[in-house]
Amino acid sequence: MPKLPKAHTLKALAASVLIALQCAAPMLHPVQAAGLPTLGDGASSLTTGEERRLGDSIVKELYRDPDYLDDPVLQEYVEGIWLHLQDAARKNGELSQELEERFAWTLLLGKDRQVNAFALPGGYMGVYLGLIGVVSSGDELASVIAHETSHITQRHIARMLSQQGKQTPLMLASMLLGALAATRSPDAAMAIMMGGPAAVMQNQLNFSRAMESEADRMGYSLMAPAGFAPQGFVSMFGKLQQASRLNDNGSWPYLRSHPLTTQRIADMDSRVPPGKRAAAPAPTLEHVMMAARARVISNTGVDVRRQWATLPRSGSFGSLTQAEQVAQLYAATLSAIYLRDWPLAREMAQRLLSATAGNAQANIQARWLSAELEYKADQPQAALAALPLQSSNAPQAAPKITASGNQAGPSLATVDVIEHVAPRRPELLLRADILLKLNQAASVASPLQTWVTDHPRDGTAWQTLARVWHSQGQEMRALRAEAEAQVAHYDYAAAVDRFKAAQDLARRAGAKADYFEASIIDTRLRAVDELLREQLRDKTINK
């Protein structure tokens, strides 16, 4: 059995298998579906609730995967782009109230270096750091996210399954989860890809291309209303076209699940006004910093990080553009942090602060990185001093609560630095970590409680709050927070275990127990126990 290339790790084979299974559905007779293009039989498709449950069952496993990443800084940046695109879809009439209310609208980041992104049933989207690191601007990244958003709003997955009966969604979840389970086994991965679904995918490629073209057109229509340059679609297609001409070494899995054609390229190019076709979107300083962060986090090679850490000391550094200098300084600082070379990291961080002094958003990112540096160097007081004054959430389009819990501001907006406002998520979580190290966590408990009240599916915030309450000796509250963190990732069995532990603690405390807290725990235990029973029923049916 031939081995898969290293870059073919099955993190994104989930997407490939998903597309294969989608394309295994027979060609559907077009019928008019209210408000949607005629790519499938809307009368017999999955309900939105069924599609959401299908997505939940898949994402539950993705949360467990070691490649899942909740990096608050990158999460906020990418999700900020997605929120703008969702708002544009809403205003364009492409995002119905039903989909908005029933779907998860949740972004998951994968730390793999592969250049890929994919949509899953029920409003979930996956984006890999390799994609963030390779795109030249936020507009190019927005073009990919807009394309995937259109797959979700048009319910392409449900439509392709519409004539397969009720067992097909369960088969889809089972096979996709089987692919994820085979992540560590290249032989198993090859067996999956060489099976029937992959063969059928080629036979149904025309149908897949029809969906891709529709997602292109509708995604393109979201760009300008969302505040992004539509040329980002064209320049991103240029990157994909160049990559497709090279020998396939596995570094661009996106091309497998999203086949590029000259027709798609010509269609996008024709939509850009003639005078603007050659103008590639210019990157913001914030984007080049986020791209640098993605590259450093996803590339764990020590030698590469050593090279990045010293690049700004080269003689050619002065001839670079400001954006290039900022990108190199950010990568150098973060690389030196990973290498635990604190003097070098501080040198690069100071240069980065100076280089971004005239850009409010970029300077906040530089300050967060400086605080991260001092925190990891075990200098919590210096880390606290490095943080900016509480930076407000930038104005955003229709705030949404997601499984990551991130309520991100738009990536292109100017962020005012003011006091007495709710801090942005990256700063809130970093400040909490710093204060925990200083044994001063009491001051951050209230902001965290407010945050999880507004963002109840933010598992990371719940875990941080659990640590804060534990440091204060509030063990029953800490156990409840740990349980809520498991609920956020659909691990209802683990959540029930934590709730029961909190319940037992309340019983042992007797009259000294916090009656109000105990009541919350009892209520939540009953609710989550019912969710667990439903989850187990679905699993039994799936078998």
Buried (B, 14 or more C-beta within 10 A) or exposed (E): EEEBEEBBBBBBBBBBBBBBBBBBBEEBEEEEBEEBBEBBBBEBBBEBEBBBBBBBBBBBBBBEBEBBBBBBBBBBBBBBBBBBBBBBBBBBEBBBEEBBEBBBBBBBBBBBBBBBBBBBBBBBBBBBBBBBBBBBBBBBBBBBBBBBBBBBBBBBBBBBBBBBEEEBBBBBBBBBBEBBEBBEEBEBBBEBBEEEBBEBBEEBBEBBBBBBBBBBBBBBBBBEBBBBBBBBBBBBBBBBBEBEEEEEEEBBBBBBBBBBBEEBBEBBBEBBEEEEBEEBBEBBBBBBBBBBBBBBBBBEEEEEBBEBBBBBEEEEBEEBEBBEBBBBBBBBBBBBBBBEBBEBBBBBBBBBBEBBEEBBBBBBBBBBBBBBBBBBBEBBEBBBEBBBBBBBBBEBBEEBBBBBBBBBBBBBBEBEBEEEEBBBBBBBBBBBBBBBBEEEBEEBBEBBBEBBEBBBBBBBBBBBBBBBBBBEEBBBBBBBBBBBBBBBBBBBEBBBBBBBBBBEBBEEEEEEBBEEBBEBBBEBBEEBBEBBEEBEEBEEEBE
